[in-house]
Amino acid sequence: MSEAAEPKALGPRQYLLAAGLAAAVAATMWAAQLEDEGAETAAGLAAPTRSAPRPAAQAASASDAPAPAWSLAERAPWPEASGTQLAAWSPPPPPPPPVAATPVTPVNPGPPPAPPFPYQLIGRMEEAGAPAQALLASGNRSLAAKAGDVIDGQWRVDSVGPNGLALTWLPGQQTQTLTFRPS
């Protein structure tokens, strides 16, 4: 099913990458050996260059004490800070004392609002001698309800009229009206 895997020949790209890697390693090793020479070169670059030769007397005094590569700059002392500047860095004032909490009287919000009716009014059915029935549908159930019926143990149908349906939400005794949509 499987053949013996033969090693692939290296292409020109692999040879080029290997040569670049070898050059990078060689350059790194060379740079590591030159650390001492680099410090001397940096010190030589920091020394001032002179365009004109100095007289021999000055050259002898200069060789006795090495001249610094830089000299300290003279500056005036810092000005004294003003009171407003110091106040900006002071700690904040202490917080005011807590105010005595007034007792909160619970407010009776009343009965909770009735939830939306879970069914959609899709029609009305009238038969001879029987009371009118409302046709209701939800996502998974359809039913016919007449006045006095209780739906899902929470909604009582009060009346079925030509314009819609009157309901009462039993837990809160709140009424709701569903009307037919105009077509």
SVG drawing of the C-alpha trace seen along z (x, -y; Angstrom):
<svg xmlns="http://www.w3.org/2000/svg" viewBox="-79 -80 137 82">
<polyline fill="none" stroke="black" stroke-width="0.4" points="0.0,0.0 2.8,-2.5 6.0,-2.6 9.4,-3.1 9.8,-6.8 12.7,-8.2 14.5,-11.3 13.9,-14.3 16.8,-16.1 17.5,-19.6 16.5,-22.4 18.3,-25.7 16.2,-27.4 17.3,-25.0 21.0,-25.5 20.5,-29.3 18.9,-29.1 21.7,-26.9 24.4,-29.2 22.6,-32.2 22.5,-30.3 26.2,-29.5 27.1,-33.1 25.0,-34.3 26.7,-31.9 30.1,-32.8 29.4,-36.6 28.1,-36.0 31.2,-34.1 33.5,-36.8 31.6,-39.6 31.9,-37.7 35.7,-37.6 35.9,-41.4 34.3,-42.6 37.6,-43.9 38.6,-45.7 35.1,-47.3 35.5,-48.9 38.9,-50.4 37.4,-51.7 34.5,-53.3 37.0,-55.0 38.9,-56.3 35.8,-57.7 34.9,-59.6 38.3,-61.3 38.2,-64.9 39.9,-65.3 42.2,-68.2 42.7,-70.0 45.9,-71.9 49.1,-70.5 49.8,-71.9 53.1,-73.2 55.3,-70.7 54.9,-72.5 51.2,-72.1 51.5,-68.5 53.7,-67.6 51.2,-69.1 48.3,-67.4 50.0,-64.0 50.4,-64.3 46.7,-64.7 44.3,-63.1 41.6,-65.5 38.0,-64.4 36.0,-63.6 33.3,-65.9 33.0,-68.5 30.3,-69.3 27.9,-71.9 27.3,-74.8 23.6,-75.5 21.7,-77.6 19.9,-75.9 16.3,-74.9 13.9,-77.7 11.9,-77.3 8.5,-75.7 5.5,-78.0 2.7,-77.2 0.3,-76.3 2.8,-73.9 3.3,-72.2 -0.5,-72.0 -0.9,-70.1 1.2,-67.3 -0.4,-67.3 -2.7,-64.4 -6.4,-64.9 -8.6,-66.3 -10.3,-63.7 -13.8,-62.6 -16.8,-64.3 -18.5,-62.4 -21.1,-60.0 -24.7,-61.3 -27.2,-59.4 -29.2,-57.3 -32.9,-58.0 -35.1,-54.9 -36.5,-53.9 -40.1,-53.0 -40.9,-50.1 -43.2,-51.2 -45.8,-48.7 -45.4,-48.5 -48.8,-46.8 -49.5,-43.6 -47.0,-42.6 -48.0,-43.4 -49.6,-40.7 -47.3,-38.8 -48.1,-38.9 -50.7,-36.3 -48.8,-33.3 -51.3,-32.6 -52.1,-34.5 -55.8,-35.1 -56.2,-33.6 -59.9,-33.5 -63.4,-33.1 -65.8,-30.3 -69.6,-30.5 -71.9,-27.5 -75.7,-27.5 -76.9,-27.3 -73.4,-27.2 -71.5,-30.1 -68.8,-31.8 -65.3,-30.3 -61.9,-32.0 -59.3,-30.1 -55.9,-30.4 -52.4,-29.2 -48.9,-29.2 -45.7,-27.7 -46.7,-24.1 -50.4,-24.2 -53.7,-25.2 -57.0,-25.4 -60.5,-26.7 -61.8,-28.6 -65.2,-29.9 -66.2,-32.3 -65.5,-30.8 -62.6,-28.5 -59.3,-28.6 -56.2,-28.4 -53.0,-27.0 -54.3,-27.5 -53.5,-31.3 -55.9,-32.9 -59.7,-33.0 -61.6,-33.8 -64.2,-36.4 -65.9,-37.0 -65.5,-36.2 -66.8,-39.1 -66.8,-40.0 -63.7,-42.3 -61.6,-40.1 -61.2,-38.3 -61.4,-39.6 -59.1,-37.7 -58.3,-37.9 -54.9,-36.9 -55.8,-35.0 -52.7,-35.4 -53.0,-39.3 -56.7,-39.6 -55.7,-41.9 -57.7,-42.1 -56.3,-42.1 -58.0,-42.4 -56.8,-40.7 -58.2,-42.2 -58.3,-40.7 -55.7,-42.1 -57.2,-44.0 -56.6,-42.2"/>
</svg>
